[in-house]
Amino acid sequence: METTTTTTTTKFYLRFDVLQRIEHWVLVASFTTLAVTGLVQKFALFPLSPIIVRLLGGIESVRIIHRVAATVFLIEAIYHLISIGYKLYVEKKSASMLPGIKDLQDAFQTLAFNLGLAKERPKMGRYNFIEKAEYWALVWGLVIMALTGFMLWNPIATTRWLPGEVVPAAKAAHGAEAVLAVLAIMLWHFYHVHIRHWNASMFTGHLTREEMEEEHALELEKIEQGQVGPEVSPEERKRRLRVFIPVASVLSLVLLYGVFRFVTFEQTAITTLPPAERNVPVFVRATSTPVPTPTVTPTPQAVQPVVGELSWEGGIGDLFARQCGACHGQAGGFSVSDYSSVMKGGVNGPVIIPGNAEDSRLIRVVGGGNHPGKFTDVELSVIRDWINAGALER
């Protein structure tokens, strides 16, 4: 139930209780910490960024502080979800933050009023369309930042299931959303709450009657008419709590375990590498270097492969290991680790037909010039000769 307080000059209406105000300031602290520690990494060449990094103890400390703030942010989101469930189920309050058609109408009427095309402002409920837009933007931002943050926090695990390209894509999305969120707070929230009109309800918990008339006239009418929502009897409250407490407890534990796994899913450089020296600059601008003097190097065709005899053990095997071993080792698929593996071929069958180099799949693939592993013309000629001679092992 909303409560009011009257003084000799002003009547006040309860807007936010103590727990809501504490939740808001935890959000302010975690968001601000995330913004500062994140933006100095994104805009590392900005003159103020290295100063902030040094004040916070170095880049390793900045990254750790950023992740601690992210963990606090996630835990607060869990608390907020449980508190919403309590208000909706136990206290039977309406879901006043859900947007509706009236919010769209209020937005157009407010625009018309500001342009002088409407005679009065719209009467808005407990949360007006501006506050709802901010709230759901925060929810959307949380989802985006959590998903992309997980990918950046756990890149190895991410690339086990998704292509490697998603990691730089997540970094771009994470940084862009961060900039958007900070700009929204500085340009939108600060203007409507602290510049256009100073709203002290997150400090005091109350709004004056004049503030209620301007921002929440529809709710003010309901309060003054006694339409404060359904009353929950003590018996019904106890019955609802018996259902809510176990459900909320299980859900909280599951979500908190999710946060724990989020934080500890894999080790990264923060825990596996020793801290860098404190006096090492974070970034050093590149300086121009003199143009190197051209030198004449032998062309690939002039480099002779080291082959003693025209056989696998005579040097052909070393040639394959040097040019192909990085990709075709022991990890599965086509392998050049030994003679039998090469002759066996890969999933598509043999790649070498002894005595017939031109029809051998190896020559067709490598000789085409599009394969990552490339032999020089001389090396390819030696391999052709080895195949045509029967692809002997020794």
Residue pairs with C-beta under 8 A, 6 or more apart in sequence:
1 228
1 229
1 231
2 13
2 14
2 219
2 223
2 228
3 13
3 14
4 11
4 12
4 13
4 14
4 223
5 11
5 12
5 14
5 206
6 12
10 208
10 209
11 208
11 209
12 204
12 206
12 207
12 208
12 209
13 206
13 207
13 208
13 209
13 212
13 220
13 223
14 205
14 206
15 201
15 205
15 206
15 207
16 24
16 201
16 202
16 205
17 205
18 205
19 83
21 202
21 203
21 205
23 76
23 79
23 80
23 83
24 202
25 202
26 72
26 76
27 73
27 76
29 69
29 72
30 69
30 70
30 72
30 73
30 76
31 73
31 181
31 185
33 65
33 66
33 68
33 69
34 66
34 69
34 70
34 73
34 178
35 178
35 181
35 182
36 52
37 56
37 62
37 63
37 65
37 66
37 69
38 66
38 175
38 178
39 49
39 178
39 179
39 182
40 46
40 48
40 49
40 52
40 53
40 62
41 49
41 59
41 62
41 63
41 66
42 175
42 178
42 179
43 49
44 50
44 282
44 283
45 283
49 282
50 281
50 282
50 283
52 62
53 59
53 62
53 282
56 62
56 65
58 275
58 276
58 278
59 276
59 282
60 270
60 275
60 276
63 270
64 270
67 153
67 263
67 270
70 145
70 149
71 259
71 262
71 263
73 142
74 146
74 259
74 262
75 256
75 259
77 142
78 252
78 255
78 256
78 259
81 251
81 255
82 248
82 251
82 252
85 244
85 247
85 248
86 244
86 248
87 93
88 95
89 240
89 243
89 244
90 232
90 237
90 240
90 241
90 244
91 232
92 229
92 230
92 232
93 229
94 229
96 125
96 126
96 127
97 127
97 131
97 132
97 135
98 132
99 129
99 132
99 136
102 125
103 128
103 129
103 132
104 129
105 122
106 122
106 124
106 128
106 129
107 129
109 118
109 121
109 122
110 121
110 122
110 129
112 118
113 119
113 120
113 121
113 122
121 214
121 217
123 217
123 218
123 221
124 215
124 216
124 217
124 218
124 219
125 216
125 218
125 219
126 216
126 219
127 135
128 215
128 216
130 192
134 184
134 188
134 189
137 181
137 184
138 181
141 177
141 180
141 181
144 173
144 174
144 177
145 174
145 177
145 178
145 181
146 262
147 170
148 170
148 171
148 173
148 174
148 177
149 174
150 158
150 262
150 265
151 158
151 162
151 166
151 167
151 170
152 167
152 170
152 171
152 174
153 262
153 263
153 265
153 268
154 265
154 266
154 268
155 167
155 268
156 266
157 265
157 266
158 166
158 167
158 170
159 166
159 167
193 199
197 211
197 214
199 207
199 211
201 207
207 215
207 216
209 220
212 219
212 220
213 220
222 228
232 240
300 376
300 377
300 378
301 376
301 377
301 378
302 378
303 376
303 378
304 378
305 315
305 319
305 376
305 378
305 379
305 382
306 315
306 318
306 319
307 314
307 315
307 316
307 319
307 382
308 314
308 315
309 315
310 316
310 382
310 385
310 386
310 389
310 392
311 386
311 392
311 393
311 394
312 339
312 342
312 386
312 391
312 392
312 393
312 394
313 339
313 393
313 394
314 394
316 382
316 383
316 386
317 336
317 338
317 339
319 375
319 379
319 382
319 383
320 336
320 342
321 336
321 337
323 373
323 374
323 375
323 379
324 336
324 373
325 336
325 337
326 373
327 372
327 373
328 334
328 335
328 336
328 337
328 373
329 335
329 336
329 337
330 337
333 346
333 347
334 341
334 345
334 346
334 347
334 351
335 341
335 342
336 342
339 393
342 351
342 352
343 350
343 352
343 391
344 350
345 351
345 352
345 361
348 361
349 361
350 361
351 360
351 361
351 362
351 365
352 360
352 361
352 362
352 387
352 391
353 359
353 360
353 387
354 387
354 390
354 391
355 387
355 388
355 389
355 390
355 391
356 387
356 388
357 363
357 383
357 384
357 385
357 387
357 388
358 384
360 387
362 383
362 387
363 380
363 383
363 384
363 387
365 371
366 373
366 374
366 375
366 380
367 380
375 383
386 392
